[in-house]
Amino acid sequence: MASGSYRNGGPKLSAKLDRQHSAVYSTPKASAKSRPPATPAAASSLRRSGSGNPASTPASNKGDAGVPGRVRVAVRLRPRNAEELVADADFADCVELLPELKRLKLRKNNWDSETYEFDEVLTEFASQKRVYEVVAKPVVESVLEGYNGTVMAYGQTGTGKTFTLGRLGEEDNAARGIMVRAMEDILADTSPDTDSISVSYLQLYMETIQDLLVPGNDNIAIVEDPKTGDVSLPGATIVEIRDQRNFVELLRRGEAHRFAANTKLNTESSRSHAILMVHVKRSIKGRHDAEPSLPRENGNASPLLSSLRPPIVRKSKLVVVDLAGSERIDKSGSEGHSLEEAKSINLSLSALGKCINSLAENSPHVPFRDSKLTRLLRDSFGGTARTSLVVTIGPSPRHRGETASTVMFGQRAMKVENMVKLKEEFDYKSLCRRLDIEIDKLIAANERQLKDFEDEVERIRADAQSRIAEAEINYMNSLENERSKYQTDYLESIKKLEEKWRMNHQSSNNDKTRVAHEQCLEKTCNIEGSTASNSEEITRVGQLLLNEKLLRESTEEVNDLKSQVLHWKNLEASASAEIIKLRKMLDNEANQKQKLEEEIRILKGQLLQLSVEADKTRRSLESGGSGKSLTGLDSIMSQARHSQLRDSGNGPKASIAKLFEQVGLQKILSLLESEDADVRIHAVKVVANLAAEEANQEKIVEAGGLTSLLMLLRISEDETIRRVAAGAIANLAMNETNQELIMAQSGISLLSMTAADAEDPQTLRMVAGAVANLCGNDRLQTRLRGEGGIKALLGMVRCGHPDVLAQVARGIANFAKCESRASTQVLSVL
């Protein structure tokens, strides 16, 4: 920029005295207009503001409990600087501060003055610490409690706004500004384990929102919620803060990228509005215990319900706004680009003043949409944020008009009321993460239980089988032993009976009766002994039957286990069927993929044929227009192109149109990313021919064709691809909307690099034509100079080719016309 520069730091404002009393806000005071009263009774002559209440609130009032959401305004006086000490040595200050009464007297002349009252009046001796405690600390405390808050500085250029808000205090710790001190309090009151703090640092320059932390992000869009009306900046960089040193480093980096310039009023005048956004997210504990509606067990909350309750979080935002200073052109001496910057600053501040006037007067319509600044501050004035404003003024009588305007701005802001709301919500994301962990644990536990159950079933089955086998063996052994024992006893009894019978047969006949009687007795005894042995055998058989019953029960258990095993096998079979079904689906997908590849090969063949026809047409057009004059080159080339197309009938143009209708633009653009170099060449040629038709340009841009062409310029090393891509971009650059899109995507930088690397005259001709088309847009003149477009255009003169020189001459002519129109507009404004 011709008039802008970068800086790190702020205006040198000295703090001489630190008053040791607490920061106090009082109710809004009515302004007064009279001669300075000599006695307390004369105070009744003070002019009243719009509220009509007497301005007699004592200084010890701790706040306005009746209007808790009103905007609080403090005024701060800057001490005289070195220039004012010399130039205004014979004149008194235009303001007189009465900090005890929280009043400010603005002198009209030596005998007449106007009196105004504010929430706080800070003299030139007020320290940075006192300013923070009075202006910003109540807002920071509200942010920590879950409310949105805004701290803003407004005033003339050079009155100490940046010093008050953004001073880093690296050399002098007492000179730290509101930004640094606010982050110290926030970090001290939060825990890194449960709370999170993140910041964004932006600047509003020439109605464009730019990221001070990532300078390349220079066109951030404002997104507005259609339901709630809240505005957000999703494209801004958000950095999480862990310690104070990290935050100070971010501020230093952002200040280095902020626009500043040297004017008559300030050697480092801010040319943009700086906006610091601090996002605070805090977890609230112990809230669920106070909810009586939840069911309880034995007087305690159910563990299941406790785990399902989402944690409560408070999301709040602190916005610190360092407004650029309002200035008069005749006093600041701005000219050229600095003049344009001053116009933009004054327009945005004027829009802010209109919104505050509408809010102060309870107007049904508030023009928030007149400026991006007012859209960003919509929540700060008339919204849900707690807002504190510090207006900075200077003592010089030469700037009394600017001082009066600043004071009146603060007076109107004091009438604005906000509906402060607590930003508290349930953290469902944290609950979902916790439930996912619980589900994973339950699944793992279920899998372990299922594995243990299967192992237990297998163990029981093996144990039962071993017990059954052992019982069968024992049963057979017992039967065999009993059978052998009974046979042995039977044979022995037969032998004994036979032996006794022989002995009795040999005895005398005389003893037959006795012997027979004895034998009968003996048989009777034997029968009784046999009966006793049979009873024992029956007992053993009963025991065996009992054992058999137990074995049968074990067998039934084994059968149950077998049925369960069969059920699991059935489930396994059904799973196998599902796997087979999925394999069939995969085979179908593979067949469809083959068909698509075949279609792609056919399209490549058609594209190759069409590109050859397009090359022939282009060569005929170029050969037909080479002998024309330098002045009418573009019109003659256009006529030759149309004539050639008319003569060719339904040739390449009809083929390309037919391909466009049958294949579709998306498939043609997708071939620009093909790995085959020949396919890319033919695809970019087809796109270039389509871009030559005005009806196709909008479709190409909407489908992402412009982005793809710029990407080819960036990554391709093929001279043919770069030449044809530059020609397509030149065709698209004939439309003003497309010109702005090309500049927004760094197109001029890519064209400059292509011009520096190219040696082919045709490539340089295409690049020069694209740059020449961009030179015809009034809004792009500054960026063309700043990003090297004009330098690249002049550098292509080295080629010496007539076609290249013609395009260079056309671009210089377009640029000169735009510069002439801009100069005419500036002169008309002056």
C-alpha positions, 0 to 999 in steps of 0.5 A, a space after each residue: 500500500 502506498 500510504 499504509 504500513 505495519 506496526 507493533 505497539 500503540 500511541 505513547 500515552 503516559 500514565 502518571 498516577 494510580 488512584 487507589 480506589 475501587 472501580 464504581 459504575 453509577 447510573 446514567 447522568 443527564 447532561 447539562 449546559 450552563 455557566 460554571 455554577 458558583 454555589 451548589 444551588 446553581 447546579 439546578 441550572 444544569 441542562 437535562 438529557 433525554 431522561 429528564 432526571 436530575 443529575 445528582 447521583 452521589 459518586 458512591 452509588 454502586 450501580 443502577 439496579 433498575 437498568 442492569 443491562 444499560 451500556 456503561 460509558 467512561 471518558 478518558 482524557 489524554 495528556 498533551 503531547 509534545 506538539 500541543 505543548 508548543 502549539 497550544 501553550 497560550 491556550 487553555 484546555 477545551 475540557 475540564 474534568 470533575 472526576 469526583 462528580 463524574 462530570 466533564 465540562 466542554 468549553 465553548 469559550 472563556 465564559 461559556 461551557 457545556 457540562 456532561 455526566 458519565 459513569 466514570 471520568 478518568 483524568 490524564 493521570 489515571 493509570 492503566 490498572 484503574 482504567 481496566 478496573 473501571 471499564 473492563 473488569 465488571 464485564 470480564 467478571 460477567 463473562 466468567 459467569 456466563 454472559 457475553 461482554 463487549 469492551 470498546 474504545 471510541 475517539 478521535 485519531 491519536 487520543 489513545 484508544 490502542 494504548 488503552 486496549 491493546 498495549 502489551 506492556 513488555 517494557 513497562 508492566 504497569 502499561 499493560 492494556 485491557 486485552 492483556 489484563 482481561 486475559 490474566 483475570 480469565 486464566 486465573 479464574 478458570 481451570 485448564 482441565 474443565 474449561 477452555 479458552 480460545 481467541 480470534 483476532 481480526 481487523 475490519 479494513 476497507 469493509 473487508 474482514 481479515 484475519 490478523 493471525 493468518 494474513 492470507 485469510 483476508 476475506 472472511 464472511 459474516 454468517 447470520 443465524 436466520 432464527 436467532 439473528 446471532 452473527 458468527 465468523 466461521 472462517 476466522 482462525 480460532 487458537 486455544 489459549 493455555 497461558 498468558 505468554 502464548 496470548 501475548 505472543 498472539 497479540 504481538 503477531 496480530 498487531 504486526 499485521 494490522 494496517 497503520 499509517 503516518 498522518 498529521 494527527 498521529 504517526 502510527 494511526 490505525 487504519 482498521 478496526 481491530 476486534 479481539 474475540 475471547 471464547 470462554 467455555 466453563 463446565 458447571 458442576 453440582 446443578 443436577 443434585 438440586 433437581 428434585 424431579 428426578 427419581 431417587 433410590 433410598 434418597 440418592 439419585 439413581 446411578 443410571 440416571 446420573 450417568 445419562 444427565 448431560 453436563 451443563 456448560 456456560 459459553 460466553 464471549 468477550 469482544 474487545 473492539 479497538 475502533 479506528 479513529 474518526 478524522 477530518 481530511 483537512 486536519 489529517 492530511 490524508 491523500 491517495 489511498 489514505 484518503 480512501 481508508 479515511 472514507 471507509 473508516 468514517 462511513 463505518 463509524 457513521 453507520 455505528 452512530 446511526 444505529 446507536 441513535 436509533 436505539 437511544 430513540 427506541 426507533 422501530 428500525 435499526 440499520 445494523 446492515 449498513 456496515 459490517 462493523 454494525 453487523 458484528 456489534 449487533 449483540 453489543 448494542 441492543 443485544 444480549 451482551 453486557 457492554 462497556 464503552 470508553 471514549 477517549 478525547 484530547 485536551 487541544 482546543 484546536 480539536 474541540 469539534 471532534 471532542 464534542 462529537 466524541 462526547 455526544 456519541 458517549 452520551 447517546 450510547 448511555 441511553 442504549 439498553 441491552 437484554 443481558 442473558 445467561 449463555 447456559 446449555 447442555 453439553 450433549 457432545 460430552 455426554 455422547 462421548 461418555 456414553 460411547 465409552 460406557 457402551 464400549 465397556 459394556 460390549 467388552 464385558 458382554 463379550 467376556 461373559 459370553 466367552 466365559 459362558 461358552 468355556 463353562 458350557 464346554 467344560 460342563 460338557 466334557 465333565 459330563 461326558 467323562 462322568 457318563 463314561 466312568 459311570 458306564 464302566 463302573 456299572 459294567 464292572 459291578 454287574 460282572 463282579 456280581 455275576 461272577 460272585 453269584 456263580 461261584 456261590 452257587 457252585 460251592 453250594 452244589 458241591 457242599 450239598 453233594 458232599 453231604 448227600 454222599 455222607 448221609 447215604 453212607 450212614 446206617 439205615 438206623 439213623 435214616 430218620 435222624 439223619 433225614 431229620 437233621 438233613 431237613 434241619 440243615 436244609 432249612 438253615 441253608 434256606 434261611 442263609 440263602 434268604 439273607 444273602 438274597 436280601 443283601 443282593 436286593 439292596 445292592 441292586 436298588 443302589 445300582 438302580 439309584 446310580 442309573 437314575 443319576 446317570 440318566 439325569 446327567 444324560 438329560 443335562 448333556 442332551 440340553 447342552 447338545 441342543 444349545 450347541 446345535 442352536 449356535 451352529 444354526 446361528 453360524 450357518 445363518 451368518 455364513 449365508 449373510 457372508 455369501 450374500 455380501 460376496 455376491 453384492 461385492 461381485 455386482 459392484 465389481 461388474 458395475 465398476 468395469 462397466 464404468 471404466 469402459 464408459 470412461 475409455 469411450 469418453 476419452 476417445 471422444 474427448 481425444 477426437 474433439 480436442 483434435 478438431 478443436 486444435 484444427 479450428 484454433 490453428 485456422 483462427 490464429 492463422 486467419 487473424 495474424 495480419 490484422 492491426 494492433 488496435 482492432 486485434 480483439 474484434 478481428 479475432 472475434 469476427 474470425 472466430 464467428 466466421 470460422 464457426 459459421 463456415 464450419 457448420 455443425 463441425 467442432 462446435 456442434 461436436 463439443 455441444 453434443 459432448 457437453 449435453 451427453 457427457 455433462 460438465 462435471 465429467 469433463 472437469 473431472 478429466 482435468 485431474 486425470 493421471 494421463 497427461 494426454 487426457 488432461 490436455 484434451 480435457 482442458 482444450 474442450 473446457 477452453 472451447 466451452 469457455 469461449 461461449 458466454 452462455 457456458 461461462 457461468 456453468 463452468 464457474 459454478 461447477 468449479 471449472 475456474 478453480 480447476 483451471 487455476 490449479 492446473 496453472 499452479 501444478 502443471 509443468 506442461 507448456 500446452 496445458 498452461 497455454 490452453 488453461 491461461 486462454 480459458 481463464 482469459 475467456 472467463 475474465 471477460 465477466 466482472 463477477 468472474 474477475 473478482 473470483 479470479 482475484 479472490 483465488 490468487 489468480 493474478 499471482 498464478 498468472 504472474 508466475 506463469 508469465 515469468 516461467 513461460 517462453 512460448 509467445 502463445 502462452 504469454 499472449 494468453 496470459 497477457 490477455 487474461 491480465 488485460 481483461 482484469 485491468 478493465 475492472 475499477 475495483 481491482 486496480 489496487 490489488 493488481 498493483 499490490 499483487 504484481 499484476 501490472 509488473 508481470 504485464 510490463 515484463 511480458 514486453 521482453 518477448 517482442 511478439 506482436 500478438 503479445 505486445 498487442 495484449 500488453 498495450 490493451 491491458 495498459 490502456 484499460 488500466 489507464 482508463 480506470 486510473 483516470 476515472 478514479 482520479 476524476 471521482 476523487 477530484 469531484 469529491 474534493 
